[in-house]
Amino acid sequence: MIRVLKGVVLLVFCAVVIIPFVAVISTSIAPNKQITESGGLVLLPESVDFAAYRSLFAGGVVTQALGVSVFVTVVGTLLSLTVSCLLAYALARPSFVAGRPILLVVLFSMLFSPGIIPTYLVVKGAGLLDSIWSLIVPTMISAFNVIVLRAFFMNLPGELTESARMDGASELKIFGYVVLPLSKAVLSVVGLFYAVSYWNAFFSALLYLNDSRLWPLQLVLRTYVINDTQLGSAELGTELLPPQASIQMAILVVSIVPILLIYPFLQRHFAKGVLTGAVKG
Amino acid sequence: MSLWHRLGRDRVLLLFALPGAALIIAFHYVPLLGNVIAFKDYQPFLGIGGSDWVGWSNFSVIFNGDPAFLRALKNTLILTGLQSVFVFPAPILLALMLNSLFSERIKRIAQSILYLPHFMSWVIVVALFQQMLGGSGLLNNYLRAHDLGTLNIIGNSELFHVLLTSQIIWKDTGWATILFLAALSQIDSQLYEAASVDGASPRRQLWHVTLPGLRGIIILLFILRLGDSLTVGFEQIILQQQAVGRDVSEVLDTYVYNNGVLGGAWGVAAAVGLVKGLVGVALVLAANKVAHIFGEQGVYSR
């Protein structure tokens, strides 16, 4: 009896999680007629119609926002990984003269958040307001990720780096040719952590960007889907205008799909990353 | 070896550490100093240095109980309460359910579905909820088509706190099971065998074996949550504030944003933000102390 009840609860929970995704994807590709008849959302499209996507990618606000989001995610992740790995590598070396104080600086920063207003003033003072870099620089490094990387580097066999050092390899060479190739797994975990947070960032864009040409996808999503502002041909840059419902759903899908694509990978590595962080942190 | 000598030897490592450390200092520690504007009449055109000192007067909204501040505090505390009662235990229950599944395959499929929403941004989650439960959403269309009347959920100020809580449960319960499942897998199966030999019913085993096995992780997560207890979902609320009005939706974080960044009352907003941050740190330290008294490890050891 209890077993059946547990099964039902789990099944319902899974259904509640998955149905919204199915409905959104289906509606974005359903034909006009079906959407009008159903009065809004569709769970199973009768046929497939990509009209909504064609108008989104015609070069208007959504195309532009997608460009911004891809740029921020790709460039941001690369910069974040570089900066975090270098710092974590230095901190992982037991003899590093400044290791202890810098590690404390990193750890303590996790204990508090500096607050919205002072952070805004610093970003403003750095001249980053209304610049695409405001979406990257303030969040470029995450203390948590540095700790995860450091824990991994410290567990690498010391003989490898020692022998390279004996052979006269420079610190940069050891890092690039010995340490990094051994760290592909942890690099992909941390890279994915960063990529997801760049892709999903919404508030920094709302706070720092007035110029709507710099808006990332999340801000476009808020304006045209959550606030229900009409998307006309002026914004879309095309005369081709499918119903608002399917355009809105297509914007949602465009912001969900990249995550769905890397999700199998995420799932495998994220769980591991979270546990490493929890145990070693 | 002298310090200078060691600095010289490690100059490459220092160079490696420099950009990362500089970023943390610039965007974590420098803003802390920026909190001085809580004691100033900050004017953007004068800058922090040029603005006048005003002592504690920015804090008067807190000490004299300004109605707008009290409203934000009240909503924050209501949401903290709802989250402690409903959001915090949800992943524990779900993890226990997942753990009792016999089939590894079904368990893995369930996990891949349940973890998914965690990776969606709040913008996506709020949009999905609107599309499902809104006036012309999936649920109401179904009800309308079957002449069952409609349910006013989105944009209904009376249900707003419940809506926020359900969104958090939908988004993060699955993901939060990871730590509990890991802890459950650490429990020695011999304990269960011994208990059942002694005639313990499944319920007694849950009480005497499973829950004690989860004790450490539950206390740890509760302490961390306590430090964040005045942070009740900023992006989530900002996105939905327009629809329901500030009476039910203003919390401390949105108060700081609305009054400071949008309203220009920088000093007052910074004062509220500062007090909120200090209360958070104090709560973590206090909770950690309590954990030590009860013989648990807590976040850091003594």
Chai-1 contact restraints between the chains, C-beta under 6 A:
chainA,res_idxA,chainB,res_idxB,connection_type,confidence,min_distance_angstrom,max_distance_angstrom,comment,restraint_id
A,K6,B,M97,contact,1.0,0.0,6.0,A-B,restraint_1
A,L10,B,M97,contact,1.0,0.0,6.0,A-B,restraint_2
A,C14,B,A110,contact,1.0,0.0,6.0,A-B,restraint_3
A,C14,B,I113,contact,1.0,0.0,6.0,A-B,restraint_4
A,V17,B,I113,contact,1.0,0.0,6.0,A-B,restraint_5
A,V17,B,P117,contact,1.0,0.0,6.0,A-B,restraint_6
A,I18,B,I113,contact,1.0,0.0,6.0,A-B,restraint_7
A,P20,B,L128,contact,1.0,0.0,6.0,A-B,restraint_8
A,P20,B,M132,contact,1.0,0.0,6.0,A-B,restraint_9
A,A23,B,L138,contact,1.0,0.0,6.0,A-B,restraint_10
A,G39,B,N141,contact,1.0,0.0,6.0,A-B,restraint_11
A,G40,B,S136,contact,1.0,0.0,6.0,A-B,restraint_12
A,G40,B,N141,contact,1.0,0.0,6.0,A-B,restraint_13
A,L41,B,L138,contact,1.0,0.0,6.0,A-B,restraint_14
A,V83,B,P19,contact,1.0,0.0,6.0,A-B,restraint_15
A,V83,B,G20,contact,1.0,0.0,6.0,A-B,restraint_16
A,L86,B,F16,contact,1.0,0.0,6.0,A-B,restraint_17
A,L87,B,A17,contact,1.0,0.0,6.0,A-B,restraint_18
A,L87,B,G20,contact,1.0,0.0,6.0,A-B,restraint_19
A,A90,B,L13,contact,1.0,0.0,6.0,A-B,restraint_20
A,A90,B,F16,contact,1.0,0.0,6.0,A-B,restraint_21
A,A90,B,A17,contact,1.0,0.0,6.0,A-B,restraint_22
A,F96,B,D10,contact,1.0,0.0,6.0,A-B,restraint_23
A,F96,B,L13,contact,1.0,0.0,6.0,A-B,restraint_24
A,V97,B,R6,contact,1.0,0.0,6.0,A-B,restraint_25
A,V97,B,L7,contact,1.0,0.0,6.0,A-B,restraint_26
A,V97,B,D10,contact,1.0,0.0,6.0,A-B,restraint_27
A,I102,B,A17,contact,1.0,0.0,6.0,A-B,restraint_28
A,I102,B,A21,contact,1.0,0.0,6.0,A-B,restraint_29
A,S109,B,I24,contact,1.0,0.0,6.0,A-B,restraint_30
A,S109,B,H28,contact,1.0,0.0,6.0,A-B,restraint_31
A,F112,B,G277,contact,1.0,0.0,6.0,A-B,restraint_32
A,F112,B,V281,contact,1.0,0.0,6.0,A-B,restraint_33
A,P114,B,H28,contact,1.0,0.0,6.0,A-B,restraint_34
A,P114,B,P31,contact,1.0,0.0,6.0,A-B,restraint_35
A,P114,B,L32,contact,1.0,0.0,6.0,A-B,restraint_36
A,G115,B,G273,contact,1.0,0.0,6.0,A-B,restraint_37
A,G115,B,G277,contact,1.0,0.0,6.0,A-B,restraint_38
A,I116,B,V256,contact,1.0,0.0,6.0,A-B,restraint_39
A,I116,B,Y257,contact,1.0,0.0,6.0,A-B,restraint_40
A,I117,B,G260,contact,1.0,0.0,6.0,A-B,restraint_41
A,I117,B,A269,contact,1.0,0.0,6.0,A-B,restraint_42
A,I117,B,A270,contact,1.0,0.0,6.0,A-B,restraint_43
A,I117,B,G273,contact,1.0,0.0,6.0,A-B,restraint_44
A,P118,B,P31,contact,1.0,0.0,6.0,A-B,restraint_45
A,P118,B,G34,contact,1.0,0.0,6.0,A-B,restraint_46
A,P118,B,N35,contact,1.0,0.0,6.0,A-B,restraint_47
A,T119,B,P31,contact,1.0,0.0,6.0,A-B,restraint_48
A,L121,B,G34,contact,1.0,0.0,6.0,A-B,restraint_49
A,V122,B,V30,contact,1.0,0.0,6.0,A-B,restraint_50
A,V122,B,P31,contact,1.0,0.0,6.0,A-B,restraint_51
A,P138,B,F27,contact,1.0,0.0,6.0,A-B,restraint_52
A,M140,B,L23,contact,1.0,0.0,6.0,A-B,restraint_53
A,I141,B,G20,contact,1.0,0.0,6.0,A-B,restraint_54
A,I141,B,L23,contact,1.0,0.0,6.0,A-B,restraint_55
A,I141,B,I24,contact,1.0,0.0,6.0,A-B,restraint_56
A,E171,B,V12,contact,1.0,0.0,6.0,A-B,restraint_57
A,V196,B,F119,contact,1.0,0.0,6.0,A-B,restraint_58
A,N200,B,S121,contact,1.0,0.0,6.0,A-B,restraint_59
A,F202,B,S121,contact,1.0,0.0,6.0,A-B,restraint_60
A,F202,B,V123,contact,1.0,0.0,6.0,A-B,restraint_61
A,F202,B,E235,contact,1.0,0.0,6.0,A-B,restraint_62
A,F203,B,E235,contact,1.0,0.0,6.0,A-B,restraint_63
A,Q218,B,S121,contact,1.0,0.0,6.0,A-B,restraint_64
A,Q218,B,V123,contact,1.0,0.0,6.0,A-B,restraint_65
A,L221,B,V123,contact,1.0,0.0,6.0,A-B,restraint_66
A,R222,B,V123,contact,1.0,0.0,6.0,A-B,restraint_67
A,V225,B,A127,contact,1.0,0.0,6.0,A-B,restraint_68
A,I226,B,V126,contact,1.0,0.0,6.0,A-B,restraint_69
A,I226,B,A127,contact,1.0,0.0,6.0,A-B,restraint_70
A,I226,B,L239,contact,1.0,0.0,6.0,A-B,restraint_71
A,L252,B,A127,contact,1.0,0.0,6.0,A-B,restraint_72
A,I259,B,F119,contact,1.0,0.0,6.0,A-B,restraint_73
A,Q267,B,S112,contact,1.0,0.0,6.0,A-B,restraint_74
A,Q267,B,Y115,contact,1.0,0.0,6.0,A-B,restraint_75
A,A271,B,I178,contact,1.0,0.0,6.0,A-B,restraint_76
A,V274,B,I178,contact,1.0,0.0,6.0,A-B,restraint_77
A,L275,B,A182,contact,1.0,0.0,6.0,A-B,restraint_78
